[in-house]
């Protein structure tokens, strides 16, 4: 226990009144009640939020009423804060025949893609106005044409991303696209090959009789904390890792943070409702209102989740191609390279567990991961160290410290800053202001000291686009 013992004692007493026991040592909270236990990595400079603790223990207590599946381990990373249902920054491992759809929610495979552009900061500054104008038109003003064959979506969901690339039409965004590069870049997408899928679980609108469809959620950022951000390689901590990623100081990169949009909502909502419907008649429903699926239904859910996860890959891939298209004539045509694409809200089969990550990301030994700060703070390209106590995971960002609903009462950003956000919606400047987020430094440091990750490259935001 540290010099915060008085504050921590008051925290213990507050939780104890609700039957929650809390201990703390070396940035690690151990929490438990009569139903469940969990572990939270959180430096003492960041608050332990009551609602997030309650949400995590609720999820850790979910079990099949007939004894066919349960949560085996629950933990949380330092971006830990309350979510709509599940706490953000949580990692829950269940037995292999059991899943909890609400632990993932509807933003399935929300994730981040990082790629190089072939530009350095000096070159990008010369073309800043053109970059802003082109991306504003293409992304924020819907100036994009993303046609997809219905046969392509069927191939995506039934066979996988490689088959989808083979079905791309030579129209719109895909005219002249480098299909070989897209195939090669699949290897840089963490977990993608492990997602199952079946087209019968997809929205019918994507598979209708027309030969070509143009979904409104294709190459779509969405709202909230999603973004497209040009970053500068600001500092290199591991020159060998940076060389392997093809990065050097001063390079301009692009981070793309978005997910499965309406497809994820369609899948997530249906399967959360189904899980509730499966609760045995006559048996009292759990007070927390959380439900799992076991046996064959669990496997069916993983296939349905895989449909949304594959669509999220397509969405980020299409956005990346849109950036490449808009940088044509500014950046060298063949200099862009995908470094990594990492998932957040997914279930992945790892060893004997189904690992549910909500607002956390895989961090297996030697694997790339991304920890973005706010649009006014640094982001980090890191390598996972595969720490088993934390289910080989790390945080997916810094985490909010002011709820979005609370920021909406403000009339201006919480602090003045040099950050630059391009948006058509002024409320984004308030809701997503840097001070609405935790400082990324302590979040990163706690995970390095605990052995979850090793930082390789620091990225500084240059231009942030938010819808």
PASEDREN-102484 format. One record per residue (C-alpha): x, y, z. Coordinates in pm, whole numbers. Each point is the difference from the previous one (the first is absolute). Layout:
REM PASEDREN-102484
(site (X; Y; Z))
...
This chain:
REM PASEDREN-102484
(site (0; 0; 0))
(site (129; 346; -81))
(site (-49; 354; 130))
(site (-358; -16; -128))
(site (-92; -233; 291))
(site (-253; 244; 147))
(site (-178; 43; -330))
(site (11; -373; -63))
(site (-142; -76; 345))
(site (-303; 215; -79))
(site (-34; -179; -333))
(site (8; -339; 174))
(site (-274; 105; 241))
(site (-220; 132; -280))
(site (27; -327; -193))
(site (-37; -213; 315))
(site (-345; 150; 60))
(site (-104; -175; -324))
(site (175; -325; 80))
(site (303; 66; -222))
(site (344; -64; 146))
(site (294; 193; -147))
(site (375; -32; 49))
(site (278; 193; -176))
(site (369; -53; -58))
(site (243; 115; -271))
(site (-270; 152; -225))
(site (-215; -312; 21))
(site (-346; -14; 156))
(site (-142; -335; 107))
(site (-379; 19; 27))
(site (-258; -259; 96))
(site (-346; -52; 140))
(site (-197; -316; 77))
(site (-61; -71; -368))
(site (325; 80; -181))
(site (355; 137; 5))
(site (210; 208; -238))
(site (335; 178; -31))
(site (52; 358; -120))
(site (327; 161; -107))
(site (-31; 370; 83))
(site (265; 249; 122))
(site (-96; 188; 317))
(site (-1; 328; -194))
(site (-318; -117; -178))
(site (-334; -53; 177))
(site (-164; -336; 57))
(site (-356; 64; -116))
(site (-280; -161; 199))
(site (-229; -70; -295))
(site (281; -165; -199))
(site (85; -227; 295))
(site (-364; -104; 36))
(site (-27; -67; -373))
(site (315; -212; -2))
(site (-112; -213; 295))
(site (-342; -45; -162))
(site (164; -136; -314))
(site (238; -217; 198))
(site (-303; -163; 166))
(site (-183; -101; -321))
(site (-52; -375; -29))
(site (-223; -249; -177))
(site (-289; -85; 236))
(site (37; -369; -85))
(site (372; -5; 73))
(site (110; -21; -366))
(site (235; 299; 3))
(site (139; 279; 214))
(site (250; 284; 26))
(site (342; -139; 90))
(site (192; 326; 40))
(site (-71; 375; -15))
(site (243; 291; -7))
(site (28; 357; -124))
(site (266; 224; -154))
(site (76; 361; 106))
(site (-246; 164; -241))
(site (-266; -159; 223))
(site (-320; 206; 25))
(site (-377; -58; -11))
(site (-165; -101; -324))
(site (-362; -17; -107))
(site (-17; -365; 112))
(site (352; -141; 34))
(site (284; 209; 142))
(site (247; 123; -258))
(site (346; -150; 46))
(site (-129; -336; 121))
(site (119; -348; -94))
(site (-216; -300; 88))
(site (95; -362; -68))
(site (-274; -261; -9))
(site (-4; -375; -44))
(site (20; -104; -368))
(site (-370; -86; -28))
(site (-123; 330; 141))
(site (-21; 361; -126))
(site (-150; 325; 132))
(site (-126; 210; -295))
(site (-50; 312; 215))
(site (368; -6; 98))
(site (72; 97; -361))
(site (-313; 202; -66))
(site (-92; 144; -339))
(site (322; 174; -106))
(site (148; -334; -104))
(site (365; 6; -110))
(site (35; 369; 60))
(site (374; 19; -64))
(site (292; 209; -118))
(site (204; -22; -319))
(site (341; 168; -34))
(site (174; 53; -332))
(site (282; 205; -145))
(site (-57; 265; -268))
(site (343; 45; -157))
(site (0; 365; 112))
(site (210; 170; 264))
(site (-121; 295; 208))
(site (164; 265; -217))
(site (-153; -142; -317))
(site (-342; -34; 161))
(site (6; 361; 121))
(site (48; 118; -358))
(site (-318; -182; -102))
(site (-201; 50; 319))
(site (-283; 197; -159))
(site (-45; -255; -279))
(site (1; -288; 251))
(site (-261; 171; 218))
(site (-223; 89; -295))
(site (19; -343; -166))
(site (-61; -200; 319))
(site (-276; 233; 118))
(site (-184; -50; -329))
(site (58; -374; -16))
(site (-63; -96; 362))
(site (-206; 271; 166))
(site (-209; 113; -298))
(site (-64; -351; -132))
(site (194; 58; -320))
(site (84; -366; -42))
(site (-108; -282; -228))
(site (41; -345; 158))
(site (-180; -255; -218))
(site (-6; -364; 112))
(site (-140; -301; -181))
(site (-257; -189; 205))
(site (201; -308; -100))
(site (296; 173; 164))
(site (-179; 38; 332))
(site (-112; -362; -16))
(site (362; -101; -62))
(site (114; 219; 290))
(site (-240; -156; 247))
(site (17; -361; -120))
(site (364; -28; -110))
(site (193; 295; 139))
(site (181; 323; -92))
(site (225; -153; -264))
(site (-300; -120; -203))
(site (-159; 344; 44))
(site (304; 174; -151))
(site (-22; -230; -302))
(site (-361; 116; -52))
(site (71; 375; 5))
(site (-152; 172; -306))
(site (212; 224; -218))
(site (-222; 296; 90))
(site (12; 306; 224))
(site (251; -28; 282))
(site (128; -333; -128))
(site (91; 118; -351))
(site (371; -73; -33))
(site (35; -117; 362))
(site (304; -216; 77))
(site (-170; -331; 80))
(site (329; -178; 62))
(site (89; 255; 268))
(site (-341; -45; 163))
(site (53; -376; 9))
(site (347; 42; 150))
(site (-129; 241; 266))
(site (-243; -257; 137))
(site (291; -147; 197))
(site (31; 326; 197))
(site (-362; -20; 125))
(site (7; -143; 352))
(site (-244; -287; 54))
(site (-174; 46; -336))
(site (64; -351; -126))
(site (-147; -145; 319))
(site (-344; 156; -40))
(site (-265; -237; -132))
(site (-301; 115; -201))
(site (-319; -103; -177))
(site (-191; 221; -239))
(site (-332; -112; 149))
(site (79; 219; 301))
(site (58; 314; -208))
(site (-256; 274; -70))
(site (-206; -87; -307))
(site (66; 340; -157))
(site (362; -98; -65))
(site (-100; -320; -182))
(site (-301; 112; -204))
(site (-47; -89; -364))
(site (166; 311; -145))
(site (346; -71; -137))
(site (166; 303; 165))
(site (-88; 180; 324))
(site (143; 316; 156))
(site (-55; -33; 375))
(site (-16; 337; 182))
(site (223; -145; 272))
(site (282; -89; -242))
(site (317; 203; 60))
(site (-189; 163; 287))
(site (161; 140; 315))
(site (-314; 16; 206))
(site (-26; 228; 302))
(site (114; 8; 362))
(site (367; -69; 60))
(site (63; -129; -354))
(site (248; 194; -209))
(site (241; 17; -291))
(site (324; 164; 107))
(site (321; 95; -177))
(site (288; -35; 246))
(site (371; 86; 4))
(site (255; -254; 119))
(site (119; 210; 293))
(site (231; -233; 192))
(site (150; -344; -54))
(site (67; -214; 308))
(site (92; -324; -176))
(site (183; 62; -327))
(site (-9; -366; -103))
(site (-377; -16; 44))
(site (-43; 332; -179))
(site (212; -126; -290))
(site (-213; -315; -21))
(site (-310; 221; -18))
(site (159; 217; -268))
(site (-7; 313; 217))
(site (251; 276; 60))
(site (-21; 326; 189))
(site (-203; 265; -178))
(site (-206; -244; -209))
(site (-372; 63; -45))
(site (-228; -291; 85))
(site (-378; -45; -1))
(site (-204; -157; 281))
(site (-356; -111; -78))
(site (-230; -80; 291))
(site (-344; -135; -86))
(site (-199; -322; 3))
(site (-285; -199; -152))
(site (-258; 281; 14))
(site (-360; -112; -75))
(site (104; -362; -60))
(site (142; -22; 352))
(site (-313; 157; 142))
(site (-217; -247; -193))
(site (197; -302; 123))
(site (67; 117; 355))
(site (-356; 104; 79))
(site (-153; -321; -137))
(site (232; -226; 195))
(site (-24; 191; 327))
(site (-378; -33; -28))
(site (30; -372; -82))
(site (221; -60; 304))
(site (-269; 149; 224))
(site (-272; -207; -169))
(site (195; -320; 75))
(site (-26; 52; 377))
(site (-206; -290; 145))
(site (-365; 78; 61))
(site (-90; 12; 367))
(site (356; 76; 109))
(site (57; 346; 147))
(site (196; 221; -236))
(site (336; 132; 126))
(site (-26; 349; 147))
(site (277; 132; -228))
(site (-193; -107; -312))
(site (301; -162; -169))
(site (-26; -330; -184))
(site (226; -253; -167))
(site (-42; -260; -272))
(site (130; -353; 24))
(site (56; -301; -221))
(site (-113; 20; -362))
(site (-144; 349; 47))
(site (338; 123; 117))
(site (158; -131; -318))
(site (-277; 158; -208))
(site (63; 334; 170))
(site (370; -18; -86))
(site (-92; -46; -366))
(site (-241; 295; 13))
(site (257; 213; 183))
(site (251; -98; -268))
(site (-231; 146; -267))
(site (14; 339; 174))
(site (373; -36; 72))
(site (75; -65; -367))
(site (-217; 296; -100))
(site (197; 223; 239))
(site (321; -112; -173))
(site (-156; 93; -335))
(site (-103; 341; 136))
(site (351; 88; 122))
(site (160; -144; -313))
(site (-230; 212; -220))
(site (82; 312; 201))
(site (370; -73; -40))
(site (-43; -33; -377))
(site (-195; 324; 2))
(site (295; 173; 167))
(site (239; -150; -255))
(site (-227; 120; -278))
(site (-17; 354; 138))
(site (377; 16; 51))
(site (63; -91; -366))
(site (223; 264; -152))
(site (116; 113; 344))
(site (163; -312; 144))
(site (208; -258; -192))
(site (-246; -256; -145))
(site (165; -312; 142))
(site (134; 134; 330))
(site (-311; -67; 210))
(site (15; -313; 216))
(site (-231; -151; 259))
(site (181; -48; 331))
(site (-278; -156; 207))
(site (-378; -26; 36))
(site (-108; -89; 355))
(site (-349; -99; 128))
(site (-163; 118; 323))
(site (-352; -128; 55))
(site (19; -367; -93))
(site (7; -351; 143))
(site (310; -201; -94))
(site (68; -367; 71))
(site (335; -10; 180))
(site (119; -323; 157))
(site (-279; -141; 216))
(site (-194; 327; 20))
(site (-230; 224; -197))
(site (163; 337; 72))
(site (-243; 294; -13))
(site (172; 338; -40))
(site (-210; 311; 47))
(site (205; 312; -67))
(site (321; -199; 38))
(site (224; -154; -263))
(site (204; -321; -44))
(site (364; 37; 107))
(site (156; -340; -63))
(site (375; -30; 17))
(site (161; 191; -288))
(site (-332; 117; -142))
(site (-61; 362; -101))
(site (-265; 195; 190))
(site (-108; 365; 1))
(site (-73; 221; 300))
(site (-136; 335; -119))
(site (-33; 298; 229))
(site (-247; 278; -67))
(site (24; 219; -311))
(site (215; 235; 210))
(site (228; -265; 148))
(site (253; -252; -125))
(site (-83; -346; -132))
(site (228; -302; 18))
(site (89; -296; -218))
(site (90; -274; 247))
(site (97; -366; 1))
(site (-186; -245; 218))
(site (188; -211; 253))
(site (-270; -269; 40))
(site (-60; 42; 375))
(site (-227; -288; 99))
(site (-127; 168; 320))
(site (-161; 262; -223))
(site (-121; -252; -259))
(site (264; 120; -247))
(site (-177; 335; -40))
(site (62; 373; 33))
(site (-207; 318; -4))
(site (-148; 129; -326))
(site (61; 363; 93))
(site (22; 243; 289))
(site (-366; -25; 100))
(site (-256; 270; 71))
(site (5; 192; 327))
(site (-305; 221; -75))
(site (-317; -164; -125))
(site (-113; 110; -345))
(site (-339; 97; 146))
(site (173; 233; 246))
(site (215; 169; -264))
(site (-313; 87; -196))
(site (-92; 246; 274))
(site (315; 194; -77))
(site (-4; 283; -253))
(site (366; -24; -94))
(site (283; -255; 13))
(site (118; -76; 352))
(site (344; 152; -58))
(site (168; 200; -271))
(site (252; -199; -201))
(site (195; -7; -323))
(site (-183; -309; -124))
(site (-178; 28; -333))
(site (-322; -184; -69))
(site (-179; 15; -333))
(site (-372; -64; 47))
(site (-334; 122; -130))
(site (-155; -35; 346))
(site (114; 255; 256))
(site (-112; -216; 293))
(site (282; -243; -82))
(site (250; 267; 111))
(site (-163; -8; 343))
(site (-87; -369; 36))
(site (342; -115; -120))
(site (217; 277; 146))
(site (333; -133; 135))
(site (-97; 74; 360))
(site (-295; -238; -31))
(site (259; -280; -4))
(site (253; -131; 248))
(site (362; 97; -63))
(site (150; -284; -200))
(site (339; 15; 178))
(site (-102; -173; 326))
(site (-214; -249; -194))
(site (300; -99; -211))
(site (249; 0; 289))
(site (-211; -224; 220))
(site (-21; -262; -273))
(site (372; 16; -77))
(site (91; -37; 368))
(site (-242; -291; 39))
(site (151; -176; -304))
(site (-301; 10; -233))
(site (164; 194; -283))
(site (316; 178; -116))
(site (-29; 336; -176))
(site (172; 19; -339))
(site (-107; 328; -165))
(site (-169; 318; 121))
(site (-240; 177; -239))
(site (-103; 365; 20))
(site (-340; 104; -143))
(site (16; 230; -302))
(site (-353; 3; -147))
(site (-303; -175; 150))
(site (-320; -61; -197))
(site (-324; -72; 190))
(site (-345; -52; -143))
